[in-house]
Amino acid sequence: MAHYAKLDFYNTVIDVFVGRDENDKHPDIRNWEGYYEAKRTSYNTRGGVYYDPQTGLPHADQSKAFRKNYAGLGYTYDKQRDAFIPPKPEVGNWVLNEQTCLWDKVD
């Protein structure tokens, strides 16, 4: 089971859904992202770290961490960073953390 994020013309996430895993073989489909016309997103990835779904702790295999954050509605996909970035909070001063692609509050 894998999760995918459907993007609009502006690379804003408009839908997140469950689809086939990249390891699922199909004679006619080699690229599930292309088939779905969506970007794969990791449900257990936050701030660039993949967390073990059983323990909630960082997983020993960080190769499962990709695109920095699990995509949510209204998130933006940044092609240069290959990351999903949540909307910037409207209240307060915030700066994008380049490592986590999350917003850090500036006092």
Contacts in CASP RR format, 6 or more apart in sequence:
PFRMAT RR
TARGET T0000
AUTHOR 0000-0000-0000
METHOD contacts of the structure
MODEL  1
MAHYAKLDFYNTVIDVFVGRDENDKHPDIRNWEGYYEAKRTSYNTRGGVY
YDPQTGLPHADQSKAFRKNYAGLGYTYDKQRDAFIPPKPEVGNWVLNEQT
CLWDKVD
1 18 0 8 1.000
1 19 0 8 1.000
1 21 0 8 1.000
2 18 0 8 1.000
2 19 0 8 1.000
2 20 0 8 1.000
2 21 0 8 1.000
2 22 0 8 1.000
2 32 0 8 1.000
2 40 0 8 1.000
3 16 0 8 1.000
3 17 0 8 1.000
3 18 0 8 1.000
3 19 0 8 1.000
3 40 0 8 1.000
3 41 0 8 1.000
3 42 0 8 1.000
3 43 0 8 1.000
3 70 0 8 1.000
3 71 0 8 1.000
4 16 0 8 1.000
4 17 0 8 1.000
4 18 0 8 1.000
4 19 0 8 1.000
4 32 0 8 1.000
4 33 0 8 1.000
4 36 0 8 1.000
4 38 0 8 1.000
4 39 0 8 1.000
4 40 0 8 1.000
4 41 0 8 1.000
5 13 0 8 1.000
5 15 0 8 1.000
5 16 0 8 1.000
5 38 0 8 1.000
5 39 0 8 1.000
5 40 0 8 1.000
5 41 0 8 1.000
5 71 0 8 1.000
5 72 0 8 1.000
5 75 0 8 1.000
5 77 0 8 1.000
5 84 0 8 1.000
6 13 0 8 1.000
6 14 0 8 1.000
6 15 0 8 1.000
6 16 0 8 1.000
6 17 0 8 1.000
6 36 0 8 1.000
6 37 0 8 1.000
6 38 0 8 1.000
7 13 0 8 1.000
7 14 0 8 1.000
7 38 0 8 1.000
7 39 0 8 1.000
7 77 0 8 1.000
8 14 0 8 1.000
10 76 0 8 1.000
11 76 0 8 1.000
11 77 0 8 1.000
11 78 0 8 1.000
11 79 0 8 1.000
12 74 0 8 1.000
12 75 0 8 1.000
12 76 0 8 1.000
12 77 0 8 1.000
13 71 0 8 1.000
13 72 0 8 1.000
13 73 0 8 1.000
13 74 0 8 1.000
13 75 0 8 1.000
13 76 0 8 1.000
13 77 0 8 1.000
13 84 0 8 1.000
14 73 0 8 1.000
14 74 0 8 1.000
15 38 0 8 1.000
15 73 0 8 1.000
16 41 0 8 1.000
16 71 0 8 1.000
16 72 0 8 1.000
16 73 0 8 1.000
17 38 0 8 1.000
19 32 0 8 1.000
19 36 0 8 1.000
20 26 0 8 1.000
20 32 0 8 1.000
20 35 0 8 1.000
21 32 0 8 1.000
22 32 0 8 1.000
22 40 0 8 1.000
24 32 0 8 1.000
29 35 0 8 1.000
32 40 0 8 1.000
33 39 0 8 1.000
33 40 0 8 1.000
39 67 0 8 1.000
39 71 0 8 1.000
39 77 0 8 1.000
39 84 0 8 1.000
40 66 0 8 1.000
40 67 0 8 1.000
41 67 0 8 1.000
41 69 0 8 1.000
41 70 0 8 1.000
41 71 0 8 1.000
41 72 0 8 1.000
41 84 0 8 1.000
42 50 0 8 1.000
42 64 0 8 1.000
42 65 0 8 1.000
42 66 0 8 1.000
42 67 0 8 1.000
42 70 0 8 1.000
43 53 0 8 1.000
43 70 0 8 1.000
44 50 0 8 1.000
44 51 0 8 1.000
44 52 0 8 1.000
44 53 0 8 1.000
44 59 0 8 1.000
44 64 0 8 1.000
44 70 0 8 1.000
45 51 0 8 1.000
45 64 0 8 1.000
45 65 0 8 1.000
45 66 0 8 1.000
45 67 0 8 1.000
45 68 0 8 1.000
45 69 0 8 1.000
45 70 0 8 1.000
46 69 0 8 1.000
46 70 0 8 1.000
46 102 0 8 1.000
47 68 0 8 1.000
47 69 0 8 1.000
47 99 0 8 1.000
47 100 0 8 1.000
47 101 0 8 1.000
47 102 0 8 1.000
48 65 0 8 1.000
48 68 0 8 1.000
48 69 0 8 1.000
48 99 0 8 1.000
48 100 0 8 1.000
48 101 0 8 1.000
49 58 0 8 1.000
49 62 0 8 1.000
49 65 0 8 1.000
50 58 0 8 1.000
50 59 0 8 1.000
50 61 0 8 1.000
50 62 0 8 1.000
50 64 0 8 1.000
50 65 0 8 1.000
51 57 0 8 1.000
51 58 0 8 1.000
51 59 0 8 1.000
52 58 0 8 1.000
52 59 0 8 1.000
59 65 0 8 1.000
66 82 0 8 1.000
67 77 0 8 1.000
67 82 0 8 1.000
67 83 0 8 1.000
67 84 0 8 1.000
68 81 0 8 1.000
68 82 0 8 1.000
68 83 0 8 1.000
68 84 0 8 1.000
68 85 0 8 1.000
68 100 0 8 1.000
68 101 0 8 1.000
68 102 0 8 1.000
69 75 0 8 1.000
69 83 0 8 1.000
69 84 0 8 1.000
69 85 0 8 1.000
69 86 0 8 1.000
69 100 0 8 1.000
69 101 0 8 1.000
69 102 0 8 1.000
70 84 0 8 1.000
71 77 0 8 1.000
71 84 0 8 1.000
72 84 0 8 1.000
72 86 0 8 1.000
74 86 0 8 1.000
74 87 0 8 1.000
75 84 0 8 1.000
75 85 0 8 1.000
75 86 0 8 1.000
75 87 0 8 1.000
76 84 0 8 1.000
76 85 0 8 1.000
76 87 0 8 1.000
77 83 0 8 1.000
77 84 0 8 1.000
77 85 0 8 1.000
78 84 0 8 1.000
78 85 0 8 1.000
78 101 0 8 1.000
81 98 0 8 1.000
81 101 0 8 1.000
83 101 0 8 1.000
84 101 0 8 1.000
85 96 0 8 1.000
85 101 0 8 1.000
85 102 0 8 1.000
86 102 0 8 1.000
86 103 0 8 1.000
88 94 0 8 1.000
88 96 0 8 1.000
88 103 0 8 1.000
89 103 0 8 1.000
89 105 0 8 1.000
92 105 0 8 1.000
93 105 0 8 1.000
93 106 0 8 1.000
93 107 0 8 1.000
94 103 0 8 1.000
94 104 0 8 1.000
94 105 0 8 1.000
94 106 0 8 1.000
95 103 0 8 1.000
95 104 0 8 1.000
95 106 0 8 1.000
96 102 0 8 1.000
96 103 0 8 1.000
96 104 0 8 1.000
97 103 0 8 1.000
97 104 0 8 1.000
END
